[in-house]
Amino acid sequence: MNVPTALRPSQAVTTPSGSAEVTSSAAGRSTLERRARLTAGLAKLAATGHLAPLARQISTLGGCAHTIRVTGHRTRLDSATGEVLDRFVSGQLPAGELLVRCGNRRATRCPACSTVYRYDTYQLLTAGMRGGKTAPTSVAAHPRVFATLTAPGFDPVHNQPGSGRCHCGQVHPDDDPLLGTPLDPEHYDYTGAVLWNAHAPALWARFTTHLRREIAKAAGLTQRALRHHATLSYAKVAEYQKRGQVHFHAVIRLDGPTGPASTPPAWATTQLLDHAVRAAATRTRVHHEGKLPRQPQPAGEVPASPPQGSDRAGRLVFRFGRQIDVRAIRGTDFTGSGPVTDRHVAAYIAKYATKGAETTTGTLDRRLRLLAELATHDITDHAHRMIHTAWHLATHPQHAHLRLRQWAHMLGFRGHFSTRTRHYSTTLAHLRAERTAWRTSRADTQTPTPASAETQPGHTGDSPVGDRAGHSTDLAPGHRPGHRNIAGQHVDSDTTRVISHWHYAGTSLLPELEHLANLLAAKRQNRPEQPTRTRRSDRSGDRAGHPVGHSTQRLTGAVRPGAVA
């Protein structure tokens, strides 16, 4: 089936200069005419029976904002006999192309895909605190804490201190745009702020090294002997404060010598882990080879104040701020008396896994090719200065290894937002494979082809070929521990070889398909609301992978986003 090509835009309407009302009405008529043409095209597809297969294919995208279109083929062979088990060609699909989700984790880029990423992160974190997936349930009894490590202060900023009154003498509401901005931008240490963000990943890596040393010291063991008694597991996420500095939230757990399945030793307590985290964060230092330029940039762009201080050799030294928050994590049964619960922690961290600097600081969510591009973006003055600082610092040889221009839109931070140790819990890849296997196991007969639809090449009976997980979305030549082919027959991946070849065809849907996707999204939003669930179902809602509804108020008081260490 051939999808109608994009229609030509309507001719521009000439209006007198200064006539805003005429221009607005002309634009409105043009939009209505375009929608009418697209709707007429969909009506033709419905008359030929092609609309329903298209709707099914688009519905598998889940509302992705930047759908990727690819063309190609995939063939599965029996490794022993060379027999072709099944063959899939993208041209067999109703849209003529394979439509794949973008998978972007940023909420500002794709709300649909970022929501799936947030749910998966919630399940990953929860499994490491209460068990499930690939982690044993015994981890719920292991010592674990929720730690927050912040950046130091580079000059006073507008914030919301505990007293309620800022340094400027005012009380700022939560939506005040002044929060996080310097009291005196001309004296703010933008150079130190950018360089600290650039060294934040190294600080975290050094912190984990010191943490193992502190645990061994508190247990009276050597670092080499510690591995035979206990192992350290953690999962952390990076969050931006309103002032543009990165700080880390982490779930840290002590396990036995072989990982989460083994019992930790008797000396491994929550108090010991709390003390070790605080001591390691205080001791952590990172040195930067090189000195600041004597005349970095003109006044107002890159202040020449030293960022963190320097050692005897003149090297810059970076450290964490004084605000270090460590809290014990209790089980769900201790919600009333415990400081924080595993459910609260998982929902709190997963919320920030999809947010970048653009959400809190008002900067960009994509890279800059030229500094002149900033003029086309509406960003805050504070973010503008930090981006300028990163861009100009990259011209100095001593900062070349930091790749500040590539990460200027991230205000210098170039690390991973979410990381974990190998034995903490399951992986995102495992969660995606489980979801794919569940979708694949669903019988294709649940969505039969209408009687008016023509049988396409590759259809098996009444089951159309769609880009369901396990069929056309399986782009990689790897295999899962078992799947079903297009004919519904079980295929063992140990004796199956997959040969695939795909070409990138473009990003975003064609106009007609995009119009159909908008109609489907509007239909989903207009569905009647489900009856209110009982309290018992609310408590078990996180088992389905939806952290919605879990309160995070107990954690927001740990570190204020605009606070200065």
Disulfide bonds with the S-S distance in Angstrom:
none
